[in-house]
């Protein structure tokens, strides 16, 4: 291990009962040379899963040899005071409603693969999540007003936008779509990762690689040749089709991005033609598997704690530890963050959230100006930003009609349903999930 630094930090992880992910984030921090001393303040409303995360933190600290401590509480107000960083990973009533989020829209012809960020599933996840998120931010603003809030919870854009409109906090949304996709592109091209150069921007899960080069040479012609090989094309069929017709590669999996558009999931024959198993577009993939993934993740943690599973401390690609390192040391780094547009992408709404390159140093997270997206790509993103605006308006102003209108402008829902059908679907989902929704929707 590297010699610990003197700087001490306090990091609250809200929703730490997401055990596998909180373990990953804590491992990253403990493997960061500049973060040699500190405290993990773990919070979750599920006491059993919180205790698993607590025990895992103790094990990680012991193995790392770092001068860190850990606290755990179901009361977040006990954890927030003095925090420089707050990491949000909450999941609100997901197990109780993941089937409703998929099954009810399917009755109306809206066939989702993931359904946690956009469409009917994403809408209702937001309607369950955002009220709890706003309560968390009110406590952060009162107890740790100078903290940098890093959000990992989906729906990413909606969560960040609601937080920015409802608070004065510094908030950045962090995803791994762009860095993972850039690595995938290098693999598809058959090139070393350090030989490719690229620029990407847009919105979370629908950003675009508008530039893909090697030493100034456009790599898109090579990529178009590479996908003539079915062994390459079949790995990402929807995204390759989008690249062929739209001229740029999008930043989320074929399955997820297929439900961000009106083109691939509105008819069974199109799903058969373009979508494949698992994250390549399988119908109901998240609803059918997420509950078991969650249980399997907890079992992995229990096996690790019992010594039945090996534990390796290795820093991963998630941005949180790199942001903390850059702020602590002043050594600049670049991450991709979800932030207020404010003119960063010229032809998207200024009051919405976009995903762009951000410089990070001791001054914090500083988004960079991208310029305009190609018009057709900007239009696709702008439609989602209208959805975001309506959902956040619905929650902040307790406006049920705004939530209904959000469903009506969702690209996939609009491709399948009439306005009356969209409203009927909304009402049916409210009735099924009423125990976990805010009163203004009932």
Secondary structure, 3 states (H helix, E strand, C coil): CCCCCCCEEEEEEECCCCHHHHHHHHHHHHCCCCCCEEEEEEECCCHHHHHHHHHHHHHHHHHHCCEEEEEEECCCHHHHCCCCEEEECCCCCHHHHHHHHHHHHHHCCCCCCCCCCCHHHHHHHHHHHHHHHHHHHHHHHHHCCCCEEEECCCCHHHHHHHHHHHCCCEEEEECCHHHHHHHHHHHHHCCCHHHCEEEEEEECCEEEEEEEEECCEECHHHHHHHCCCHHHHCCCHHHHHHHHHHCCEECCCHHHHHCCCCCCCCCHHHHHHHCCCHHHCCCCHHHHHHHHHHHHHHHHHHHHHCCCCCCCCCCCCCCHHHHHHHHHHCCCEEEEEEEECCCCECCCCCCCEEEEEEEEECCEEEECCCECCCHHHHHHHHHHHHHHHHHHHHHHHCCHHHHHHHHHHCHHHHHHCCHHHHHHHHHHHHHHHHHHCCHHHC
